[in-house]
Amino acid sequence: MKKIFSFIALLFAASNMMASLQLAQSDTIKLLWSSKTSAKVDWYDYCDKEGWWQMEAKDSAYFITLSNDTYVSVASGSYKVSDLLPDYSYIIAYANHDSITFADGSFTVEEDAKGDVTIRGTLLANNGNTYVITIIYSFDLYKYDEDADFIVDYDSYTLDDKFAELYDCVDVIGSNEANQYIYLDFSLPVKVGKLLPGKYTIDDSRTPMTVHAGNYDNETGYYIKSLAAVKDEEGLKKVWYLVSGTVTVDDQLNIYVEAKNSLGRDIKVNMKSSYTQGLEAANTTRSAHKSIQNGHLLIERNDTRYNAVGTRMR
């Protein structure tokens, strides 16, 4: 009989030890994701059509998604875990790759006049952990812009001029083995059809002899050229939007970028060219004629004259 009681006591002690271990495994974890930092945050709002929203956020350690389909006009308000769509509401810790659903808890959604969304709450997960979360999604025009300089030299670049005649623009792409890229969107004089030497101003006017300033389209989630980036097979990892400055193209079509991003950081890029001078290489219906008048280079094409930087002359 003593042996039986001893065995029961041993089982009871082991049970208490397991419970202690389980309690020890439970933890309160505070997490912050903000689209103003290196975290990636996406806010999907379909209130006008289907009446649901979804927030996704991820950083180097965690991924979280929360979704609800019970509101009609706006997402702002207080929610319980029971309001969430279970298939689209969970957290993943990359360390163990477990998909963890939520058992209880509540959170608030705040949406300001700009459309910026903040979620704050405390969620009890089915693994016993408590997650105190803050998710901030900002409709910042320059979302994810890097607070660092981008200074790179390229031995060559790719010139995409397939829309030059139709839309008076060309794209230039520089890349290297370090996966550092730059994308430049040039606006040209009407019907020139090729990249011209000269100094281009970076702005969003899309007028001739400008490089289009980069930004982020919150509606589509697309990055808009011009921008520099570090990327891998999954996409862009770091982004520098060219929002001001100049891009100079010399007579050999070498390109020199002196730009600033939205945080005032430098984007300085030199790109060597393997291309011939734009108008000489133009695939046009009429050839271009170059001449010197009063000491200045003039280029005549289709009865229109341009100076060396592509400005139309009378």
Protein Blocks (a to p, Z undefined) as FASTA:
>chain_A
ZZmmmmmmmmmmmmmmmmmmmmmmpccddddddfkbmbdcddddfklmnopacdddddfk
bccddddfkbfkbmcdcddfklpcfklgccddfklopacddfbdcddddddfkopacddd
ddddfkopacdddddddfbfkgoiacbddddddfbdcddfklmmmnopacdddddfkopa
cdddddddehklpaceddddddfkopghiacdddddfknopacddddddddfkbcfbdcd
dfbdcddddfkopacdddddfkopacddddddfbdcfklmpccfbdcddddeehiacdde
ehiacdfkopacZZ
